Amino acid sequence: MDTVRISEAELLQDASAAMRKVREGVAVVIYDERSDVAVVRPAVRIGRPLSESINRADAYEAKHGTPVPDEDFASDVRLARDEFEASYVPPSWD
């Protein structure tokens, strides 16, 4: 990953330029007169965007027709919910 270094003063003058670099995939190191203060990196994306999932569902429906859940669908969802609830540990502030 490419990296650019900018001073805190440069960041304050033109934060949008720094964010533009991050959106382009560049890590931005922000420093002051003594040392590096922060590194801003592009977020790691996990999974696919919702828009892609919707497009895939629409394409599936256009090709195969409207999907119909099988007779085990409700019990599969219930099982997944129960497994999640059994392993869920709420954050300490709850």
Distance bins in CASP14 RR format, pairs under 12 A and 6 or more apart:
PFRMAT RR
TARGET T0000
AUTHOR 0000-0000-0000
RMODE 2
METHOD distances of the structure
MODEL  1
1 21 0 0 0 0 0 1 0 0 0 0 0
1 22 0 0 0 0 0 1 0 0 0 0 0
1 24 0 0 0 0 0 1 0 0 0 0 0
1 25 1 0 0 1 0 0 0 0 0 0 0
1 26 1 0 0 1 0 0 0 0 0 0 0
1 27 1 0 1 0 0 0 0 0 0 0 0
1 28 0 0 0 0 0 1 0 0 0 0 0
1 29 0 0 0 0 0 1 0 0 0 0 0
1 39 0 0 0 0 0 1 0 0 0 0 0
1 40 0 0 0 0 0 1 0 0 0 0 0
1 41 1 0 0 1 0 0 0 0 0 0 0
1 42 0 0 0 0 1 0 0 0 0 0 0
1 44 0 0 0 0 0 1 0 0 0 0 0
2 21 0 0 0 0 1 0 0 0 0 0 0
2 22 0 0 0 0 0 1 0 0 0 0 0
2 24 0 0 0 0 1 0 0 0 0 0 0
2 25 1 0 0 1 0 0 0 0 0 0 0
2 26 1 0 1 0 0 0 0 0 0 0 0
2 27 1 0 0 1 0 0 0 0 0 0 0
2 28 0 0 0 0 1 0 0 0 0 0 0
2 29 0 0 0 0 0 1 0 0 0 0 0
2 41 0 0 0 0 0 1 0 0 0 0 0
2 42 0 0 0 0 0 1 0 0 0 0 0
3 21 0 0 0 0 1 0 0 0 0 0 0
3 22 0 0 0 0 0 1 0 0 0 0 0
3 25 0 0 0 0 0 1 0 0 0 0 0
3 26 1 0 0 1 0 0 0 0 0 0 0
3 27 1 0 1 0 0 0 0 0 0 0 0
3 28 1 0 0 1 0 0 0 0 0 0 0
3 29 1 0 0 1 0 0 0 0 0 0 0
3 30 0 0 0 0 0 1 0 0 0 0 0
3 31 0 0 0 0 0 1 0 0 0 0 0
3 36 0 0 0 0 0 1 0 0 0 0 0
3 39 0 0 0 0 1 0 0 0 0 0 0
3 40 0 0 0 0 0 1 0 0 0 0 0
3 41 0 0 0 0 1 0 0 0 0 0 0
3 42 0 0 0 0 0 1 0 0 0 0 0
4 10 0 0 0 0 0 1 0 0 0 0 0
4 11 0 0 0 0 0 1 0 0 0 0 0
4 17 0 0 0 0 1 0 0 0 0 0 0
4 18 0 0 0 0 1 0 0 0 0 0 0
4 20 0 0 0 0 0 1 0 0 0 0 0
4 21 1 0 1 0 0 0 0 0 0 0 0
4 22 0 0 0 0 1 0 0 0 0 0 0
4 24 0 0 0 0 0 1 0 0 0 0 0
4 25 0 0 0 0 0 1 0 0 0 0 0
4 26 1 0 1 0 0 0 0 0 0 0 0
4 27 1 0 0 1 0 0 0 0 0 0 0
4 28 1 0 1 0 0 0 0 0 0 0 0
4 29 1 0 0 1 0 0 0 0 0 0 0
4 30 0 0 0 0 1 0 0 0 0 0 0
4 31 0 0 0 0 0 1 0 0 0 0 0
4 39 0 0 0 0 0 1 0 0 0 0 0
4 40 0 0 0 0 0 1 0 0 0 0 0
4 41 0 0 0 0 0 1 0 0 0 0 0
5 11 0 0 0 0 0 1 0 0 0 0 0
5 18 0 0 0 0 0 1 0 0 0 0 0
5 21 0 0 0 0 0 1 0 0 0 0 0
5 26 0 0 0 0 0 1 0 0 0 0 0
5 27 0 0 0 0 1 0 0 0 0 0 0
5 28 1 0 0 1 0 0 0 0 0 0 0
5 29 1 0 1 0 0 0 0 0 0 0 0
5 30 1 0 0 1 0 0 0 0 0 0 0
5 31 1 0 0 1 0 0 0 0 0 0 0
5 32 0 0 0 0 0 1 0 0 0 0 0
5 35 0 0 0 0 0 1 0 0 0 0 0
5 36 0 0 0 0 1 0 0 0 0 0 0
5 37 0 0 0 0 0 1 0 0 0 0 0
5 38 0 0 0 0 0 1 0 0 0 0 0
5 39 0 0 0 0 1 0 0 0 0 0 0
5 40 0 0 0 0 0 1 0 0 0 0 0
6 12 0 0 0 0 1 0 0 0 0 0 0
6 13 0 0 0 0 1 0 0 0 0 0 0
6 14 0 0 0 0 1 0 0 0 0 0 0
6 15 0 0 0 0 1 0 0 0 0 0 0
6 17 0 0 0 0 1 0 0 0 0 0 0
6 18 1 0 0 1 0 0 0 0 0 0 0
6 19 0 0 0 0 0 1 0 0 0 0 0
6 20 0 0 0 0 0 1 0 0 0 0 0
6 21 0 0 0 0 1 0 0 0 0 0 0
6 22 0 0 0 0 0 1 0 0 0 0 0
6 26 0 0 0 0 0 1 0 0 0 0 0
6 27 0 0 0 0 0 1 0 0 0 0 0
6 28 1 0 0 1 0 0 0 0 0 0 0
6 29 1 0 0 1 0 0 0 0 0 0 0
6 30 1 0 1 0 0 0 0 0 0 0 0
6 31 1 0 0 1 0 0 0 0 0 0 0
6 32 0 0 0 0 0 1 0 0 0 0 0
6 36 0 0 0 0 0 1 0 0 0 0 0
6 37 0 0 0 0 0 1 0 0 0 0 0
6 38 0 0 0 0 0 1 0 0 0 0 0
6 39 0 0 0 0 0 1 0 0 0 0 0
6 40 0 0 0 0 1 0 0 0 0 0 0
7 13 0 0 0 0 1 0 0 0 0 0 0
7 14 0 0 0 0 0 1 0 0 0 0 0
7 18 0 0 0 0 0 1 0 0 0 0 0
7 28 0 0 0 0 0 1 0 0 0 0 0
7 29 0 0 0 0 0 1 0 0 0 0 0
7 30 1 0 0 1 0 0 0 0 0 0 0
7 31 1 0 1 0 0 0 0 0 0 0 0
7 32 1 0 0 1 0 0 0 0 0 0 0
7 33 0 0 0 0 1 0 0 0 0 0 0
7 34 0 0 0 0 0 1 0 0 0 0 0
7 35 0 0 0 0 0 1 0 0 0 0 0
7 36 0 0 0 0 0 1 0 0 0 0 0
7 37 0 0 0 0 1 0 0 0 0 0 0
7 38 0 0 0 0 0 1 0 0 0 0 0
8 15 0 0 0 0 0 1 0 0 0 0 0
8 18 0 0 0 0 0 1 0 0 0 0 0
8 28 0 0 0 0 0 1 0 0 0 0 0
8 29 0 0 0 0 0 1 0 0 0 0 0
8 30 1 0 1 0 0 0 0 0 0 0 0
8 31 1 0 0 1 0 0 0 0 0 0 0
8 32 1 0 1 0 0 0 0 0 0 0 0
8 33 0 0 0 0 1 0 0 0 0 0 0
8 34 0 0 0 0 0 1 0 0 0 0 0
8 35 0 0 0 0 0 1 0 0 0 0 0
8 36 0 0 0 0 0 1 0 0 0 0 0
8 37 1 0 0 1 0 0 0 0 0 0 0
8 38 0 0 0 0 1 0 0 0 0 0 0
9 15 0 0 0 0 0 1 0 0 0 0 0
9 18 0 0 0 0 0 1 0 0 0 0 0
9 30 0 0 0 0 0 1 0 0 0 0 0
9 31 0 0 0 0 0 1 0 0 0 0 0
9 32 0 0 0 0 1 0 0 0 0 0 0
9 33 0 0 0 0 1 0 0 0 0 0 0
9 37 0 0 0 0 0 1 0 0 0 0 0
10 16 0 0 0 0 0 1 0 0 0 0 0
10 17 0 0 0 0 1 0 0 0 0 0 0
10 18 1 0 0 1 0 0 0 0 0 0 0
10 21 0 0 0 0 0 1 0 0 0 0 0
10 28 0 0 0 0 1 0 0 0 0 0 0
10 29 0 0 0 0 0 1 0 0 0 0 0
10 30 0 0 0 0 1 0 0 0 0 0 0
10 31 0 0 0 0 1 0 0 0 0 0 0
10 32 0 0 0 0 0 1 0 0 0 0 0
11 17 0 0 0 0 1 0 0 0 0 0 0
11 18 1 0 1 0 0 0 0 0 0 0 0
11 19 0 0 0 0 1 0 0 0 0 0 0
11 21 0 0 0 0 0 1 0 0 0 0 0
11 22 0 0 0 0 0 1 0 0 0 0 0
11 28 0 0 0 0 1 0 0 0 0 0 0
11 29 0 0 0 0 0 1 0 0 0 0 0
11 30 1 0 1 0 0 0 0 0 0 0 0
11 31 0 0 0 0 1 0 0 0 0 0 0
11 32 0 0 0 0 0 1 0 0 0 0 0
11 37 0 0 0 0 1 0 0 0 0 0 0
11 38 0 0 0 0 1 0 0 0 0 0 0
11 40 0 0 0 0 1 0 0 0 0 0 0
12 18 0 0 0 0 0 1 0 0 0 0 0
12 30 0 0 0 0 0 1 0 0 0 0 0
12 32 0 0 0 0 0 1 0 0 0 0 0
14 20 0 0 0 0 1 0 0 0 0 0 0
14 21 0 0 0 0 0 1 0 0 0 0 0
14 28 0 0 0 0 0 1 0 0 0 0 0
15 21 0 0 0 0 0 1 0 0 0 0 0
15 22 0 0 0 0 0 1 0 0 0 0 0
15 28 0 0 0 0 0 1 0 0 0 0 0
15 30 0 0 0 0 0 1 0 0 0 0 0
15 40 0 0 0 0 0 1 0 0 0 0 0
16 22 0 0 0 0 0 1 0 0 0 0 0
16 23 0 0 0 0 0 1 0 0 0 0 0
17 23 0 0 0 0 0 1 0 0 0 0 0
17 24 0 0 0 0 0 1 0 0 0 0 0
17 26 0 0 0 0 0 1 0 0 0 0 0
17 28 0 0 0 0 1 0 0 0 0 0 0
18 24 0 0 0 0 0 1 0 0 0 0 0
18 25 0 0 0 0 0 1 0 0 0 0 0
18 26 0 0 0 0 1 0 0 0 0 0 0
18 27 0 0 0 0 0 1 0 0 0 0 0
18 28 1 0 1 0 0 0 0 0 0 0 0
18 29 0 0 0 0 0 1 0 0 0 0 0
18 30 1 0 0 1 0 0 0 0 0 0 0
18 38 0 0 0 0 0 1 0 0 0 0 0
18 39 0 0 0 0 0 1 0 0 0 0 0
18 40 1 0 0 1 0 0 0 0 0 0 0
18 41 0 0 0 0 0 1 0 0 0 0 0
19 25 0 0 0 0 0 1 0 0 0 0 0
19 26 0 0 0 0 0 1 0 0 0 0 0
19 28 0 0 0 0 1 0 0 0 0 0 0
19 30 0 0 0 0 0 1 0 0 0 0 0
19 40 1 0 0 1 0 0 0 0 0 0 0
19 41 0 0 0 0 0 1 0 0 0 0 0
19 42 0 0 0 0 0 1 0 0 0 0 0
19 43 0 0 0 0 0 1 0 0 0 0 0
20 26 0 0 0 0 1 0 0 0 0 0 0
20 28 0 0 0 0 1 0 0 0 0 0 0
20 40 0 0 0 0 0 1 0 0 0 0 0
20 42 0 0 0 0 0 1 0 0 0 0 0
21 27 0 0 0 0 1 0 0 0 0 0 0
21 28 1 0 1 0 0 0 0 0 0 0 0
21 29 0 0 0 0 0 1 0 0 0 0 0
21 30 0 0 0 0 0 1 0 0 0 0 0
21 40 0 0 0 0 1 0 0 0 0 0 0
21 41 0 0 0 0 0 1 0 0 0 0 0
21 42 0 0 0 0 1 0 0 0 0 0 0
22 28 1 0 1 0 0 0 0 0 0 0 0
22 29 0 0 0 0 0 1 0 0 0 0 0
22 30 0 0 0 0 0 1 0 0 0 0 0
22 38 0 0 0 0 0 1 0 0 0 0 0
22 39 0 0 0 0 0 1 0 0 0 0 0
22 40 1 0 1 0 0 0 0 0 0 0 0
22 41 1 0 0 1 0 0 0 0 0 0 0
22 42 1 0 1 0 0 0 0 0 0 0 0
22 43 0 0 0 0 1 0 0 0 0 0 0
23 40 0 0 0 0 0 1 0 0 0 0 0
23 41 0 0 0 0 0 1 0 0 0 0 0
23 42 1 0 0 1 0 0 0 0 0 0 0
23 43 0 0 0 0 0 1 0 0 0 0 0
24 41 0 0 0 0 0 1 0 0 0 0 0
24 42 0 0 0 0 1 0 0 0 0 0 0
25 40 0 0 0 0 0 1 0 0 0 0 0
25 41 1 0 0 1 0 0 0 0 0 0 0
25 42 1 0 1 0 0 0 0 0 0 0 0
25 43 0 0 0 0 0 1 0 0 0 0 0
25 44 0 0 0 0 0 1 0 0 0 0 0
25 45 0 0 0 0 0 1 0 0 0 0 0
26 39 0 0 0 0 0 1 0 0 0 0 0
26 40 0 0 0 0 1 0 0 0 0 0 0
26 41 0 0 0 0 1 0 0 0 0 0 0
26 42 1 0 0 1 0 0 0 0 0 0 0
27 36 0 0 0 0 0 1 0 0 0 0 0
27 38 0 0 0 0 0 1 0 0 0 0 0
27 39 1 0 1 0 0 0 0 0 0 0 0
27 40 1 0 0 1 0 0 0 0 0 0 0
27 41 1 0 1 0 0 0 0 0 0 0 0
27 42 1 0 0 1 0 0 0 0 0 0 0
27 43 0 0 0 0 0 1 0 0 0 0 0
28 36 0 0 0 0 0 1 0 0 0 0 0
28 37 0 0 0 0 0 1 0 0 0 0 0
28 38 0 0 0 0 1 0 0 0 0 0 0
28 39 1 0 0 1 0 0 0 0 0 0 0
28 40 1 0 1 0 0 0 0 0 0 0 0
28 41 1 0 0 1 0 0 0 0 0 0 0
28 42 0 0 0 0 1 0 0 0 0 0 0
29 35 0 0 0 0 0 1 0 0 0 0 0
29 36 1 0 1 0 0 0 0 0 0 0 0
29 37 0 0 0 0 1 0 0 0 0 0 0
29 38 1 0 0 1 0 0 0 0 0 0 0
29 39 1 0 1 0 0 0 0 0 0 0 0
29 40 0 0 0 0 1 0 0 0 0 0 0
29 41 0 0 0 0 1 0 0 0 0 0 0
30 36 1 0 0 1 0 0 0 0 0 0 0
30 37 1 0 1 0 0 0 0 0 0 0 0
30 38 1 0 1 0 0 0 0 0 0 0 0
30 39 1 0 0 1 0 0 0 0 0 0 0
30 40 1 0 0 1 0 0 0 0 0 0 0
30 41 0 0 0 0 0 1 0 0 0 0 0
31 37 1 0 1 0 0 0 0 0 0 0 0
31 38 0 0 0 0 1 0 0 0 0 0 0
31 39 0 0 0 0 1 0 0 0 0 0 0
32 38 0 0 0 0 1 0 0 0 0 0 0
45 52 0 0 0 0 0 1 0 0 0 0 0
47 53 0 0 0 0 1 0 0 0 0 0 0
48 54 0 0 0 0 0 1 0 0 0 0 0
48 55 0 0 0 0 1 0 0 0 0 0 0
48 56 0 0 0 0 1 0 0 0 0 0 0
48 57 0 0 0 0 0 1 0 0 0 0 0
49 55 0 0 0 0 1 0 0 0 0 0 0
49 56 0 0 0 0 0 1 0 0 0 0 0
50 56 0 0 0 0 0 1 0 0 0 0 0
50 57 0 0 0 0 0 1 0 0 0 0 0
51 57 0 0 0 0 0 1 0 0 0 0 0
51 58 0 0 0 0 0 1 0 0 0 0 0
52 58 0 0 0 0 0 1 0 0 0 0 0
52 59 0 0 0 0 0 1 0 0 0 0 0
53 59 0 0 0 0 0 1 0 0 0 0 0
53 60 0 0 0 0 0 1 0 0 0 0 0
54 60 0 0 0 0 0 1 0 0 0 0 0
54 61 0 0 0 0 0 1 0 0 0 0 0
55 61 0 0 0 0 0 1 0 0 0 0 0
55 62 0 0 0 0 0 1 0 0 0 0 0
56 62 0 0 0 0 0 1 0 0 0 0 0
56 63 0 0 0 0 0 1 0 0 0 0 0
56 64 0 0 0 0 0 1 0 0 0 0 0
56 67 0 0 0 0 0 1 0 0 0 0 0
57 63 0 0 0 0 0 1 0 0 0 0 0
57 64 0 0 0 0 0 1 0 0 0 0 0
57 65 0 0 0 0 0 1 0 0 0 0 0
57 66 0 0 0 0 0 1 0 0 0 0 0
57 67 0 0 0 0 1 0 0 0 0 0 0
58 64 0 0 0 0 0 1 0 0 0 0 0
58 65 0 0 0 0 0 1 0 0 0 0 0
58 66 0 0 0 0 0 1 0 0 0 0 0
58 67 0 0 0 0 0 1 0 0 0 0 0
59 65 0 0 0 0 0 1 0 0 0 0 0
60 66 0 0 0 0 1 0 0 0 0 0 0
60 67 1 0 0 1 0 0 0 0 0 0 0
61 67 1 0 0 1 0 0 0 0 0 0 0
61 68 0 0 0 0 0 1 0 0 0 0 0
67 73 0 0 0 0 0 1 0 0 0 0 0
69 75 0 0 0 0 0 1 0 0 0 0 0
69 76 0 0 0 0 1 0 0 0 0 0 0
69 77 0 0 0 0 1 0 0 0 0 0 0
70 76 0 0 0 0 1 0 0 0 0 0 0
70 77 0 0 0 0 0 1 0 0 0 0 0
72 78 0 0 0 0 0 1 0 0 0 0 0
72 79 0 0 0 0 1 0 0 0 0 0 0
72 80 0 0 0 0 0 1 0 0 0 0 0
73 79 0 0 0 0 0 1 0 0 0 0 0
73 80 0 0 0 0 0 1 0 0 0 0 0
74 80 0 0 0 0 0 1 0 0 0 0 0
74 81 0 0 0 0 0 1 0 0 0 0 0
75 81 0 0 0 0 0 1 0 0 0 0 0
75 82 0 0 0 0 0 1 0 0 0 0 0
76 82 0 0 0 0 0 1 0 0 0 0 0
76 83 0 0 0 0 0 1 0 0 0 0 0
77 83 0 0 0 0 0 1 0 0 0 0 0
77 84 0 0 0 0 0 1 0 0 0 0 0
78 84 0 0 0 0 0 1 0 0 0 0 0
78 85 0 0 0 0 0 1 0 0 0 0 0
79 85 0 0 0 0 0 1 0 0 0 0 0
79 86 0 0 0 0 0 1 0 0 0 0 0
80 86 0 0 0 0 0 1 0 0 0 0 0
80 87 0 0 0 0 0 1 0 0 0 0 0
81 87 0 0 0 0 0 1 0 0 0 0 0
81 88 0 0 0 0 0 1 0 0 0 0 0
82 88 0 0 0 0 0 1 0 0 0 0 0
88 94 0 0 0 0 0 1 0 0 0 0 0
END
